[in-house]
Amino acid sequence: MKNYTYKSLSVYGSMMMAVMLFTTFISCKEEEKPDEGLPLPVMALKEQNAAKGFEYIGSIEGVETVEIRPQVDGILEEIYVDEGDFVEKDQPLFKVNSQPYMEDYKNAMANVALERAKVEKAKSDLERLQPLIDNEVISEVRKKSVEADYQVAKSSLERAQAQAANMRINLDFTTIKAPVSGFIGRIPKSPGNVVKQTDSEPLTVLSKVDNIYVYFSMSESDYLYYERSKNDTLSNKMNSKVKLVLADGSIYEHPGRVDANSGQIDKTTGSITLRARFNNPDTLLRSGNTGKVLMEELYPKAILVPQRSTTYIQDKKFVFVLDENNIAHRREIETEGRSGDNYIVSRESLSPDERIVVSGLDKLATGIKVKPIKRGRLLSTSN
C-alpha cells in the first residue's frame, strides 16, 4: 500500500513539472511576439478641392412678372382663364362689358362721316367759285374766306377721326389680353364685379417663369468679402455660381448665377440685396416660392478631416496623429469651416501625408501604439 502511494505521488509530480515547463515555454513565446498596437482605422491626409457653404433666405420671382389691370372702367363680363393656367402672348384673359364703348365708337364714326361731308361741301364750294375767282368776278377776300372754310372742314375731319380712333382703342381694351406668355396667378374678381383703372388690386398677375430670379440679402461684411474674392485678391474665392435649396430641403437641379445687386446698403439692416438667375425649363418654380441660396467659398487645395475623427475639450478640437512608429499623439487643430461632413483644417494644424486615427478615439490616449487599418472608404473624405 505504501509503495503504491509513493508511485502515484511520483507520477503526479512529473505531470506538474511538465505543465510548468510547457507554461514557461508558452510565456516565453508570447514575450517574444512584438506589440503591434491597438487596431484602429487610419487615413492619410491629402490636398483636395473643397467648398464652404453660405446660406441666405431667398424669394423667387419670374423674370417677367406683369400685373394685369383694366384700361377701361366697366362691368367684368367674362373670365376666359383659370388660376394657374399657362397662357400664350395675346391670348384673351378677361372681357369688360363693351356695349357703352361700342356706342361711343359708333357715335364717333358718325361724327367722322358728318365732318367728311362738310369737307366735301367746302371743297365743292371752292371748286365752284374758282372760275369766278380766276375771272376776277369776286374779290380776293371772298376767295380767302372760302379757302379758310375748306381748311377748317379738313381739320374738323381729322379731329373727328382721332376721336374715333380713341374710341376704337377703348373698345379694344374691353378685351384684356396677355402681354407675355406665362402662368396666371390669383384672380380676385368674378363676373359681374365693377373694374376700374384706379383699382388698387390687379385683376391677376402673369408670370413668365422659364427663367426665374431669386432675391436674397447678405450682410455688409459678407458682401465685401464676396466682392474682394471676385478680384482674386484672396487665395480662396466665393463662387458667383450658386445653388438653390428648395423648401423641401432638396437641391434644385439647375445651378444659377449672381447677376445683379441693389447697389446700396440698407442702413436699417446693414445688408445688401443680390439677385441670382436660374433656368426653369420644367416650370417647377413659380413666383412666390421661397428657398435658400447656397453660395460656396472654394478651397482649391484644402486639408479635410472627417468630423467623426475629432474630439472636443471645452471649445477646442483635437485629432490623434500617428508618428513614424505608429504612436498616437493628441493635437489641437484650427478649422476654417465645414465642407459636407468634413472640417477644413488650417495648414498650421496639419499637413498633407500626415496620418490620423478615424474612429475608436475613446480607446486612445497620447503614447498608445496603433495598428493602422486601412479601408478603401477611409482613404478619401471627398463628398
C-alpha positions as CSV (number, residue, x, y, z in Angstrom):
1,M,0.0,0.0,0.0
2,K,2.7,2.4,0.8
3,N,4.6,1.5,-2.3
4,Y,1.5,2.3,-4.5
5,T,1.1,5.7,-2.8
6,Y,4.7,6.6,-3.4
7,K,4.5,5.8,-7.1
8,S,1.3,7.8,-7.5
9,L,3.0,10.9,-6.0
10,S,5.9,10.5,-8.3
11,V,3.7,10.4,-11.3
12,Y,1.7,13.4,-10.2
13,G,4.9,15.3,-9.6
14,S,6.2,14.5,-13.0
15,M,3.0,15.8,-14.6
16,M,3.1,19.0,-12.7
17,M,6.6,19.6,-13.7
18,A,5.7,19.1,-17.4
19,V,2.8,21.5,-17.1
20,M,5.1,24.1,-15.6
21,L,7.7,23.7,-18.3
22,F,5.0,24.0,-21.0
23,T,3.6,27.1,-19.4
24,T,7.0,28.7,-19.2
25,F,7.6,27.9,-22.8
26,I,4.4,29.5,-24.0
27,S,5.1,32.6,-21.9
28,C,8.5,33.0,-23.4
29,K,6.9,32.7,-26.9
30,E,4.4,35.4,-26.0
31,E,7.1,37.6,-24.7
32,E,9.0,37.3,-27.9
33,K,5.9,38.4,-30.0
34,P,6.2,42.1,-30.7
35,D,3.4,44.5,-29.7
36,E,1.6,45.6,-32.9
37,G,-0.7,48.1,-31.1
38,L,-4.4,48.8,-31.0
39,P,-6.0,48.1,-34.3
40,L,-7.9,51.2,-35.5
41,P,-8.9,52.8,-38.8
42,V,-6.3,55.3,-40.0
43,M,-6.3,57.7,-43.0
44,A,-3.5,59.6,-44.7
45,L,-4.3,63.3,-45.3
46,K,-4.0,64.8,-48.8
47,E,-4.8,68.0,-50.6
48,Q,-8.3,68.1,-52.1
49,N,-10.8,70.6,-53.6
50,A,-13.4,71.7,-51.1
51,A,-16.1,74.3,-50.7
52,K,-17.5,76.0,-47.7
53,G,-21.2,76.9,-47.9
54,F,-23.1,80.1,-47.0
55,E,-26.9,80.0,-47.0
56,Y,-29.2,83.0,-47.5
57,I,-33.0,83.2,-47.4
58,G,-34.4,84.0,-50.9
59,S,-37.7,84.9,-52.6
60,I,-38.5,83.7,-56.1
61,E,-40.0,85.8,-58.9
62,G,-40.5,85.2,-62.6
63,V,-38.1,87.1,-64.9
64,E,-41.2,88.8,-66.3
65,T,-44.0,89.4,-63.7
66,V,-46.8,91.6,-65.1
67,E,-49.8,92.9,-63.2
68,I,-52.9,92.7,-65.4
69,R,-55.1,95.8,-64.9
70,P,-58.1,97.1,-66.8
71,Q,-57.5,100.0,-69.2
72,V,-61.2,101.0,-69.2
73,D,-63.9,101.0,-66.5
74,G,-66.9,98.8,-66.6
75,I,-68.5,95.5,-65.5
76,L,-66.4,92.4,-65.8
77,E,-68.4,90.2,-68.2
78,E,-66.2,87.2,-68.9
79,I,-63.1,85.4,-67.4
80,Y,-61.6,83.2,-70.1
81,V,-58.8,81.6,-67.9
82,D,-58.4,80.0,-64.5
83,E,-55.8,80.4,-61.8
84,G,-52.6,78.6,-62.6
85,D,-53.3,78.3,-66.3
86,F,-50.5,78.8,-68.8
87,V,-51.4,81.3,-71.4
88,E,-49.7,82.5,-74.6
89,K,-49.0,86.1,-75.5
90,D,-52.1,88.0,-76.9
91,Q,-54.4,85.3,-75.6
92,P,-57.7,86.8,-74.3
93,L,-58.0,86.7,-70.5
94,F,-60.9,89.0,-69.4
95,K,-63.9,90.7,-71.1
96,V,-65.3,94.0,-69.9
97,N,-68.8,94.9,-71.0
98,S,-68.2,96.6,-74.4
99,Q,-71.7,98.0,-75.1
100,P,-71.0,101.5,-73.9
101,Y,-67.7,101.7,-75.7
102,M,-69.3,100.3,-78.9
103,E,-71.9,103.1,-78.8
104,D,-69.2,105.7,-78.2
105,Y,-67.3,104.3,-81.2
106,K,-70.4,104.4,-83.4
107,N,-71.1,107.9,-82.4
108,A,-67.5,108.9,-83.2
109,M,-67.7,107.2,-86.6
110,A,-71.0,109.1,-87.4
111,N,-69.2,112.3,-86.5
112,V,-66.4,111.4,-88.9
113,A,-69.0,110.9,-91.6
114,L,-70.5,114.3,-90.8
115,E,-67.2,116.1,-90.9
116,R,-66.2,114.3,-94.1
117,A,-69.4,115.6,-95.7
118,K,-68.5,119.2,-94.6
119,V,-65.2,118.8,-96.2
120,E,-66.8,117.7,-99.5
121,K,-69.2,120.7,-99.4
122,A,-66.3,123.1,-98.7
123,K,-64.3,121.6,-101.5
124,S,-67.3,121.8,-103.8
125,D,-67.8,125.5,-102.9
126,L,-64.2,126.2,-103.6
127,E,-64.2,124.5,-106.9
128,R,-67.5,126.3,-107.9
129,L,-66.1,129.7,-107.1
130,Q,-62.7,129.1,-108.7
131,P,-63.8,130.3,-112.3
132,L,-65.2,133.4,-110.8
133,I,-62.0,134.0,-108.9
134,D,-59.9,133.4,-112.0
135,N,-62.1,136.0,-113.9
136,E,-61.9,138.4,-111.0
137,V,-65.7,138.4,-110.7
138,I,-65.4,138.0,-106.9
139,S,-62.9,139.7,-104.7
140,E,-59.7,138.2,-103.2
141,V,-61.3,138.5,-99.7
142,R,-64.1,136.2,-100.7
143,K,-61.6,133.7,-102.2
144,K,-59.6,133.6,-98.9
145,S,-62.8,133.1,-96.9
146,V,-63.8,130.0,-99.0
147,E,-60.4,128.5,-98.8
148,A,-60.4,129.0,-95.0
149,D,-63.7,127.2,-94.7
150,Y,-62.3,124.3,-96.6
151,Q,-59.2,124.1,-94.3
152,V,-61.5,124.3,-91.2
153,A,-63.6,121.4,-92.6
154,K,-60.5,119.3,-93.1
155,S,-59.2,120.0,-89.6
156,S,-62.6,119.1,-88.1
157,L,-62.5,115.8,-90.0
158,E,-59.0,115.0,-88.7
159,R,-60.2,115.7,-85.2
160,A,-63.2,113.5,-85.6
161,Q,-61.1,110.7,-87.0
162,A,-58.7,111.0,-84.0
163,Q,-61.7,110.8,-81.6
164,A,-63.0,107.7,-83.4
165,A,-59.6,106.1,-83.2
166,N,-59.5,106.7,-79.5
167,M,-63.0,105.2,-79.1
168,R,-61.8,102.2,-81.1
169,I,-58.8,101.8,-78.7
170,N,-61.2,101.9,-75.7
171,L,-63.4,99.3,-77.4
172,D,-60.4,97.0,-78.0
173,F,-59.4,97.5,-74.3
174,T,-62.6,95.8,-73.2
175,T,-60.9,92.5,-74.2
176,I,-57.9,92.2,-71.9
177,K,-55.1,90.1,-73.5
178,A,-51.9,88.6,-72.1
179,P,-48.9,90.9,-72.8
180,V,-46.5,87.9,-72.4
181,S,-46.7,84.2,-72.1
182,G,-46.8,82.8,-68.6
183,F,-48.8,81.5,-65.7
184,I,-51.9,83.1,-64.3
185,G,-51.9,84.0,-60.7
186,R,-54.8,84.5,-58.3
187,I,-57.9,86.1,-59.8
188,P,-59.7,88.1,-57.0
189,K,-62.6,89.3,-59.2
190,S,-65.6,87.4,-60.6
191,P,-68.0,88.2,-63.4
192,G,-70.4,91.0,-62.5
193,N,-67.8,92.9,-60.5
194,V,-67.1,96.5,-61.5
195,V,-63.5,97.0,-62.5
196,K,-61.7,100.4,-62.7
197,Q,-58.4,101.7,-63.9
198,T,-57.8,103.1,-60.4
199,D,-58.3,99.7,-58.6
200,S,-55.5,99.1,-56.1
201,E,-55.6,95.3,-56.8
202,P,-54.8,93.9,-60.2
203,L,-57.1,91.5,-62.0
204,T,-54.3,89.0,-61.8
205,V,-50.5,88.7,-62.0
206,L,-49.0,87.0,-65.0
207,S,-45.5,85.4,-64.5
208,K,-43.2,84.2,-67.2
209,V,-41.1,81.6,-65.4
210,D,-38.9,79.8,-68.0
211,N,-36.3,81.8,-66.1
212,I,-36.6,83.0,-62.5
213,Y,-34.9,85.5,-60.2
214,V,-34.1,84.7,-56.6
215,Y,-33.6,87.8,-54.5
216,F,-31.6,87.4,-51.2
217,S,-29.8,89.6,-48.8
218,M,-26.3,89.3,-47.3
219,S,-24.5,91.3,-44.6
220,E,-22.2,94.1,-45.5
221,S,-19.2,92.1,-44.3
222,D,-20.1,89.1,-46.4
223,Y,-20.7,91.3,-49.4
224,L,-17.3,93.0,-49.0
225,Y,-15.6,89.5,-48.8
226,Y,-17.5,88.3,-51.8
227,E,-16.5,91.4,-53.9
228,R,-12.9,91.1,-52.9
229,S,-12.7,87.4,-53.7
230,K,-14.0,88.0,-57.2
231,N,-10.9,90.1,-57.9
232,D,-8.7,87.2,-56.9
233,T,-7.1,89.1,-54.0
234,L,-7.7,86.0,-51.8
235,S,-6.3,82.5,-52.1
236,N,-9.9,81.2,-51.7
237,K,-12.8,82.5,-53.8
238,M,-16.5,82.8,-53.3
239,N,-18.2,81.5,-56.4
240,S,-20.7,83.6,-58.3
241,K,-22.4,80.3,-59.3
242,V,-25.0,79.5,-56.7
243,K,-27.3,76.6,-55.8
244,L,-30.9,76.8,-54.7
245,V,-32.1,74.8,-51.7
246,L,-35.9,74.3,-52.1
247,A,-38.5,74.3,-49.3
248,D,-38.4,70.5,-49.0
249,G,-34.6,70.6,-48.5
250,S,-33.7,69.3,-51.9
251,I,-31.1,71.0,-54.2
252,Y,-32.6,72.4,-57.4
253,E,-31.0,70.6,-60.3
254,H,-30.1,73.7,-62.3
255,P,-27.4,76.0,-60.9
256,G,-27.7,79.7,-61.0
257,R,-25.5,82.8,-61.2
258,V,-25.5,86.1,-59.3
259,D,-26.1,88.7,-62.0
260,A,-27.1,91.9,-60.1
261,N,-27.3,93.7,-56.8
262,S,-29.3,96.6,-55.4
263,G,-26.3,98.9,-55.4
264,Q,-26.9,100.2,-51.9
265,I,-26.5,99.0,-48.4
266,D,-29.8,99.2,-46.4
267,K,-29.0,101.5,-43.4
268,T,-31.6,99.9,-41.2
269,T,-30.5,96.3,-41.7
270,G,-26.9,96.7,-42.7
271,S,-27.4,94.3,-45.7
272,I,-27.5,94.5,-49.5
273,T,-29.9,92.6,-51.8
274,L,-28.5,90.5,-54.5
275,R,-30.2,88.7,-57.4
276,A,-29.4,85.3,-58.8
277,R,-30.9,84.0,-62.1
278,F,-31.8,80.3,-62.7
279,N,-33.1,78.5,-65.7
280,N,-36.5,76.9,-65.1
281,P,-37.3,74.8,-68.2
282,D,-39.7,72.5,-66.4
283,T,-41.5,75.5,-64.8
284,L,-41.1,73.8,-61.4
285,L,-40.5,77.1,-59.7
286,R,-43.2,79.8,-59.6
287,S,-43.3,83.4,-58.4
288,G,-43.9,83.5,-54.6
289,N,-41.8,80.3,-53.9
290,T,-39.2,80.5,-51.2
291,G,-35.8,78.8,-50.8
292,K,-32.3,79.3,-49.7
293,V,-29.4,80.5,-51.9
294,L,-26.3,78.4,-51.3
295,M,-23.1,80.2,-52.1
296,E,-19.8,78.4,-51.9
297,E,-16.2,79.6,-51.0
298,L,-13.8,77.4,-53.0
299,Y,-10.7,75.9,-51.4
300,P,-8.6,74.5,-54.2
301,K,-6.0,72.7,-52.0
302,A,-7.7,72.0,-48.7
303,I,-6.9,69.5,-46.0
304,L,-10.1,67.8,-44.9
305,V,-10.7,65.9,-41.7
306,P,-13.8,63.9,-41.0
307,Q,-15.9,65.4,-38.2
308,R,-16.1,61.9,-36.6
309,S,-12.3,61.8,-36.2
310,T,-12.2,64.8,-33.9
311,T,-12.7,65.1,-30.1
312,Y,-13.6,68.2,-28.1
313,I,-12.1,69.5,-24.9
314,Q,-14.1,72.6,-23.9
315,D,-14.2,74.7,-27.1
316,K,-11.1,73.2,-28.8
317,K,-10.9,70.4,-31.4
318,F,-8.3,67.6,-31.4
319,V,-7.3,64.7,-33.5
320,F,-4.9,61.8,-32.9
321,V,-1.9,62.0,-35.2
322,L,0.4,58.9,-35.7
323,D,4.2,59.3,-35.9
324,E,6.5,57.1,-37.9
325,N,6.3,54.5,-35.1
326,N,2.5,54.5,-35.1
327,I,2.4,56.2,-31.7
328,A,-0.7,58.3,-31.2
329,H,-0.4,62.0,-30.2
330,R,-3.3,64.3,-29.5
331,R,-3.0,67.5,-31.5
332,E,-5.2,70.6,-31.4
333,I,-6.5,71.8,-34.8
334,E,-7.8,75.1,-36.1
335,T,-10.7,74.8,-38.6
336,E,-11.7,77.3,-41.3
337,G,-15.2,75.9,-41.9
338,R,-17.1,72.8,-43.0
339,S,-17.3,71.0,-46.3
340,G,-20.0,68.4,-46.1
341,D,-19.2,66.0,-43.2
342,N,-15.6,67.3,-43.1
343,Y,-13.7,70.1,-41.4
344,I,-11.5,72.3,-43.5
345,V,-8.3,72.4,-41.4
346,S,-5.6,75.1,-41.5
347,R,-2.1,74.1,-42.7
348,E,-0.7,75.3,-39.4
349,S,-2.5,72.5,-37.7
350,L,-2.0,69.6,-40.1
351,S,0.0,69.0,-43.3
352,P,-0.5,66.6,-46.3
353,D,0.7,63.0,-45.8
354,E,0.2,63.0,-42.1
355,R,-1.9,60.2,-40.7
356,I,-4.8,60.5,-38.3
357,V,-7.0,58.0,-36.5
358,V,-10.5,58.0,-37.9
359,S,-12.6,56.2,-35.2
360,G,-12.2,54.4,-31.9
361,L,-11.0,57.6,-30.3
362,D,-12.5,56.7,-26.9
363,K,-9.8,53.9,-26.7
364,L,-6.9,56.2,-27.3
365,A,-4.6,58.4,-25.3
366,T,-1.3,60.0,-26.1
367,G,1.5,57.4,-26.3
368,I,-0.6,54.4,-27.2
369,K,0.6,52.4,-30.2
370,V,-1.9,51.9,-33.0
371,K,-2.0,49.2,-35.6
372,P,-3.3,51.1,-38.7
373,I,-6.3,49.5,-40.5
374,K,-6.7,51.0,-44.0
375,R,-10.1,50.7,-45.6
376,G,-10.9,51.9,-49.1
377,R,-13.7,54.1,-47.9
378,L,-11.5,55.8,-45.4
379,L,-8.8,56.9,-47.8
380,S,-10.8,59.8,-49.2
381,T,-13.1,62.3,-47.5
382,S,-14.5,63.8,-50.7
383,N,-18.2,64.3,-50.8
